[in-house]
């Protein structure tokens, strides 16, 4: 590291609604943030078609459009962007170190907004037919399955929601669940069970995704009670089995819960390392909405700004 290397006031890692909101706030506070937005910039909203619950858009807006508007706003106030992935960090001393391949960046403070990603079953055949029948986003891909029979895996609210949504297109939706009861909220379960196009396969697990090499043609299902295996001729399989926070970079450095979500101090965005803040789905496994992510992004910016001010006055 050269002695005259610039030390950024704040580096924001990740670029969904949490990161972009923190960029808007920190740039308006003249902190000139540097955002390392990642190669899949924009986060989960980039695979969301209609966002109807973000305040301020009475007719709804697509996920990518919402991100684009936020990004322009951050840019307008002077946020700089690097569209690459952070490959390594070192938070053991200040200034904090952040690497993009072999290029080193230094920062007085860090805001982490790396979000979460949809979980997959982990079957080799699932990878083979990813985007060729297998999907983790009903709203993105549902329209490709008009008048087809498809499956949804899961038992929470997301699974109910996705199954329900997919009945707009599919002729039939099998809801495939490992257990004999759903953990989804009562109202969501009732809606799903009432829908004539939805059939529930209880105590059932997907063992393999079947296909002809080009696209998916079915799934091999195992009944966990009887042990019997059958093939179901479905052309689509949607996974709704939860999310994994993108926190591998920070293992051994920052406190996490058992599933890997960053732990922030109550009512703040402070992590266990002073000067490192976390916002959005990377630390929120409860609400996971664009608007709550944006809210914590605002909190992180204000927390970072006040923390930097306190450091400067010492």
Secondary structure as a PSIPRED ss2 file (coil, helix, strand):
# PSIPRED VFORMAT (PSIPRED V4.0)

   1 X C   1.000  0.000  0.000
   2 X C   1.000  0.000  0.000
   3 X C   1.000  0.000  0.000
   4 X C   1.000  0.000  0.000
   5 X C   1.000  0.000  0.000
   6 X C   1.000  0.000  0.000
   7 X E   0.000  0.000  1.000
   8 X E   0.000  0.000  1.000
   9 X E   0.000  0.000  1.000
  10 X E   0.000  0.000  1.000
  11 X E   0.000  0.000  1.000
  12 X E   0.000  0.000  1.000
  13 X E   0.000  0.000  1.000
  14 X C   1.000  0.000  0.000
  15 X C   1.000  0.000  0.000
  16 X C   1.000  0.000  0.000
  17 X H   0.000  1.000  0.000
  18 X H   0.000  1.000  0.000
  19 X H   0.000  1.000  0.000
  20 X H   0.000  1.000  0.000
  21 X H   0.000  1.000  0.000
  22 X H   0.000  1.000  0.000
  23 X H   0.000  1.000  0.000
  24 X H   0.000  1.000  0.000
  25 X H   0.000  1.000  0.000
  26 X H   0.000  1.000  0.000
  27 X H   0.000  1.000  0.000
  28 X H   0.000  1.000  0.000
  29 X C   1.000  0.000  0.000
  30 X C   1.000  0.000  0.000
  31 X C   1.000  0.000  0.000
  32 X C   1.000  0.000  0.000
  33 X C   1.000  0.000  0.000
  34 X E   0.000  0.000  1.000
  35 X E   0.000  0.000  1.000
  36 X E   0.000  0.000  1.000
  37 X C   1.000  0.000  0.000
  38 X C   1.000  0.000  0.000
  39 X C   1.000  0.000  0.000
  40 X C   1.000  0.000  0.000
  41 X C   1.000  0.000  0.000
  42 X C   1.000  0.000  0.000
  43 X H   0.000  1.000  0.000
  44 X H   0.000  1.000  0.000
  45 X H   0.000  1.000  0.000
  46 X H   0.000  1.000  0.000
  47 X H   0.000  1.000  0.000
  48 X C   1.000  0.000  0.000
  49 X C   1.000  0.000  0.000
  50 X E   0.000  0.000  1.000
  51 X E   0.000  0.000  1.000
  52 X C   1.000  0.000  0.000
  53 X C   1.000  0.000  0.000
  54 X C   1.000  0.000  0.000
  55 X C   1.000  0.000  0.000
  56 X C   1.000  0.000  0.000
  57 X C   1.000  0.000  0.000
  58 X C   1.000  0.000  0.000
  59 X C   1.000  0.000  0.000
  60 X C   1.000  0.000  0.000
  61 X E   0.000  0.000  1.000
  62 X E   0.000  0.000  1.000
  63 X H   0.000  1.000  0.000
  64 X H   0.000  1.000  0.000
  65 X H   0.000  1.000  0.000
  66 X H   0.000  1.000  0.000
  67 X H   0.000  1.000  0.000
  68 X H   0.000  1.000  0.000
  69 X H   0.000  1.000  0.000
  70 X H   0.000  1.000  0.000
  71 X H   0.000  1.000  0.000
  72 X H   0.000  1.000  0.000
  73 X H   0.000  1.000  0.000
  74 X H   0.000  1.000  0.000
  75 X H   0.000  1.000  0.000
  76 X H   0.000  1.000  0.000
  77 X C   1.000  0.000  0.000
  78 X C   1.000  0.000  0.000
  79 X C   1.000  0.000  0.000
  80 X E   0.000  0.000  1.000
  81 X E   0.000  0.000  1.000
  82 X E   0.000  0.000  1.000
  83 X C   1.000  0.000  0.000
  84 X C   1.000  0.000  0.000
  85 X C   1.000  0.000  0.000
  86 X C   1.000  0.000  0.000
  87 X C   1.000  0.000  0.000
  88 X E   0.000  0.000  1.000
  89 X E   0.000  0.000  1.000
  90 X E   0.000  0.000  1.000
  91 X C   1.000  0.000  0.000
  92 X C   1.000  0.000  0.000
  93 X C   1.000  0.000  0.000
  94 X C   1.000  0.000  0.000
  95 X C   1.000  0.000  0.000
  96 X E   0.000  0.000  1.000
  97 X E   0.000  0.000  1.000
  98 X E   0.000  0.000  1.000
  99 X E   0.000  0.000  1.000
 100 X E   0.000  0.000  1.000
 101 X C   1.000  0.000  0.000
 102 X C   1.000  0.000  0.000
 103 X E   0.000  0.000  1.000
 104 X E   0.000  0.000  1.000
 105 X E   0.000  0.000  1.000
 106 X E   0.000  0.000  1.000
 107 X E   0.000  0.000  1.000
 108 X E   0.000  0.000  1.000
 109 X E   0.000  0.000  1.000
 110 X E   0.000  0.000  1.000
 111 X E   0.000  0.000  1.000
 112 X E   0.000  0.000  1.000
 113 X C   1.000  0.000  0.000
 114 X C   1.000  0.000  0.000
 115 X C   1.000  0.000  0.000
 116 X E   0.000  0.000  1.000
 117 X E   0.000  0.000  1.000
 118 X E   0.000  0.000  1.000
 119 X C   1.000  0.000  0.000
 120 X C   1.000  0.000  0.000
 121 X C   1.000  0.000  0.000
 122 X C   1.000  0.000  0.000
 123 X C   1.000  0.000  0.000
 124 X H   0.000  1.000  0.000
 125 X H   0.000  1.000  0.000
 126 X H   0.000  1.000  0.000
 127 X H   0.000  1.000  0.000
 128 X H   0.000  1.000  0.000
 129 X C   1.000  0.000  0.000
 130 X E   0.000  0.000  1.000
 131 X C   1.000  0.000  0.000
 132 X C   1.000  0.000  0.000
 133 X C   1.000  0.000  0.000
 134 X E   0.000  0.000  1.000
 135 X E   0.000  0.000  1.000
 136 X C   1.000  0.000  0.000
 137 X C   1.000  0.000  0.000
 138 X H   0.000  1.000  0.000
 139 X H   0.000  1.000  0.000
 140 X H   0.000  1.000  0.000
 141 X H   0.000  1.000  0.000
 142 X H   0.000  1.000  0.000
 143 X H   0.000  1.000  0.000
 144 X H   0.000  1.000  0.000
 145 X H   0.000  1.000  0.000
 146 X C   1.000  0.000  0.000
 147 X C   1.000  0.000  0.000
 148 X C   1.000  0.000  0.000
 149 X E   0.000  0.000  1.000
 150 X E   0.000  0.000  1.000
 151 X E   0.000  0.000  1.000
 152 X E   0.000  0.000  1.000
 153 X E   0.000  0.000  1.000
 154 X C   1.000  0.000  0.000
 155 X C   1.000  0.000  0.000
 156 X C   1.000  0.000  0.000
 157 X H   0.000  1.000  0.000
 158 X H   0.000  1.000  0.000
 159 X H   0.000  1.000  0.000
 160 X H   0.000  1.000  0.000
 161 X H   0.000  1.000  0.000
 162 X H   0.000  1.000  0.000
 163 X H   0.000  1.000  0.000
 164 X H   0.000  1.000  0.000
 165 X H   0.000  1.000  0.000
 166 X H   0.000  1.000  0.000
 167 X C   1.000  0.000  0.000
 168 X C   1.000  0.000  0.000
 169 X C   1.000  0.000  0.000
 170 X C   1.000  0.000  0.000
 171 X C   1.000  0.000  0.000
 172 X E   0.000  0.000  1.000
 173 X E   0.000  0.000  1.000
 174 X E   0.000  0.000  1.000
 175 X E   0.000  0.000  1.000
 176 X E   0.000  0.000  1.000
 177 X C   1.000  0.000  0.000
 178 X C   1.000  0.000  0.000
 179 X C   1.000  0.000  0.000
 180 X C   1.000  0.000  0.000
 181 X C   1.000  0.000  0.000
 182 X C   1.000  0.000  0.000
 183 X C   1.000  0.000  0.000
 184 X C   1.000  0.000  0.000
 185 X C   1.000  0.000  0.000
 186 X H   0.000  1.000  0.000
 187 X H   0.000  1.000  0.000
 188 X H   0.000  1.000  0.000
 189 X H   0.000  1.000  0.000
 190 X H   0.000  1.000  0.000
 191 X H   0.000  1.000  0.000
 192 X H   0.000  1.000  0.000
 193 X H   0.000  1.000  0.000
 194 X H   0.000  1.000  0.000
 195 X C   1.000  0.000  0.000
 196 X C   1.000  0.000  0.000
 197 X C   1.000  0.000  0.000
 198 X E   0.000  0.000  1.000
 199 X E   0.000  0.000  1.000
 200 X E   0.000  0.000  1.000
 201 X E   0.000  0.000  1.000
 202 X C   1.000  0.000  0.000
 203 X C   1.000  0.000  0.000
 204 X E   0.000  0.000  1.000
 205 X E   0.000  0.000  1.000
 206 X E   0.000  0.000  1.000
 207 X E   0.000  0.000  1.000
 208 X E   0.000  0.000  1.000
 209 X E   0.000  0.000  1.000
 210 X E   0.000  0.000  1.000
 211 X E   0.000  0.000  1.000
 212 X C   1.000  0.000  0.000
 213 X C   1.000  0.000  0.000
 214 X C   1.000  0.000  0.000
 215 X C   1.000  0.000  0.000
 216 X E   0.000  0.000  1.000
 217 X E   0.000  0.000  1.000
 218 X E   0.000  0.000  1.000
 219 X E   0.000  0.000  1.000
 220 X E   0.000  0.000  1.000
 221 X E   0.000  0.000  1.000
 222 X E   0.000  0.000  1.000
 223 X E   0.000  0.000  1.000
 224 X C   1.000  0.000  0.000
 225 X C   1.000  0.000  0.000
 226 X C   1.000  0.000  0.000
 227 X C   1.000  0.000  0.000
 228 X C   1.000  0.000  0.000
 229 X E   0.000  0.000  1.000
 230 X E   0.000  0.000  1.000
 231 X E   0.000  0.000  1.000
 232 X E   0.000  0.000  1.000
 233 X C   1.000  0.000  0.000
 234 X C   1.000  0.000  0.000
 235 X C   1.000  0.000  0.000
 236 X E   0.000  0.000  1.000
 237 X E   0.000  0.000  1.000
 238 X E   0.000  0.000  1.000
 239 X E   0.000  0.000  1.000
 240 X C   1.000  0.000  0.000
 241 X C   1.000  0.000  0.000
 242 X C   1.000  0.000  0.000
 243 X E   0.000  0.000  1.000
 244 X E   0.000  0.000  1.000
 245 X E   0.000  0.000  1.000
 246 X C   1.000  0.000  0.000
 247 X C   1.000  0.000  0.000
 248 X H   0.000  1.000  0.000
 249 X H   0.000  1.000  0.000
 250 X H   0.000  1.000  0.000
 251 X C   1.000  0.000  0.000
 252 X C   1.000  0.000  0.000
 253 X C   1.000  0.000  0.000
 254 X C   1.000  0.000  0.000
 255 X C   1.000  0.000  0.000
 256 X E   0.000  0.000  1.000
 257 X C   1.000  0.000  0.000
 258 X C   1.000  0.000  0.000
 259 X C   1.000  0.000  0.000
 260 X C   1.000  0.000  0.000
 261 X C   1.000  0.000  0.000
 262 X E   0.000  0.000  1.000
 263 X C   1.000  0.000  0.000
 264 X C   1.000  0.000  0.000
 265 X C   1.000  0.000  0.000
 266 X C   1.000  0.000  0.000
 267 X C   1.000  0.000  0.000
 268 X C   1.000  0.000  0.000
 269 X C   1.000  0.000  0.000
 270 X E   0.000  0.000  1.000
 271 X C   1.000  0.000  0.000
 272 X C   1.000  0.000  0.000
 273 X C   1.000  0.000  0.000
 274 X C   1.000  0.000  0.000
 275 X C   1.000  0.000  0.000
 276 X E   0.000  0.000  1.000
 277 X E   0.000  0.000  1.000
 278 X E   0.000  0.000  1.000
 279 X C   1.000  0.000  0.000
 280 X H   0.000  1.000  0.000
 281 X H   0.000  1.000  0.000
 282 X H   0.000  1.000  0.000
 283 X C   1.000  0.000  0.000
 284 X C   1.000  0.000  0.000
 285 X C   1.000  0.000  0.000
 286 X C   1.000  0.000  0.000
 287 X C   1.000  0.000  0.000
 288 X C   1.000  0.000  0.000
 289 X C   1.000  0.000  0.000
 290 X H   0.000  1.000  0.000
 291 X H   0.000  1.000  0.000
 292 X H   0.000  1.000  0.000
 293 X H   0.000  1.000  0.000
 294 X H   0.000  1.000  0.000
 295 X H   0.000  1.000  0.000
 296 X H   0.000  1.000  0.000
 297 X H   0.000  1.000  0.000
 298 X H   0.000  1.000  0.000
 299 X H   0.000  1.000  0.000
 300 X H   0.000  1.000  0.000
 301 X H   0.000  1.000  0.000
 302 X H   0.000  1.000  0.000
 303 X H   0.000  1.000  0.000
 304 X H   0.000  1.000  0.000
 305 X H   0.000  1.000  0.000
 306 X H   0.000  1.000  0.000
 307 X H   0.000  1.000  0.000
 308 X H   0.000  1.000  0.000
 309 X H   0.000  1.000  0.000
 310 X H   0.000  1.000  0.000
 311 X H   0.000  1.000  0.000
 312 X H   0.000  1.000  0.000
 313 X C   1.000  0.000  0.000
 314 X C   1.000  0.000  0.000
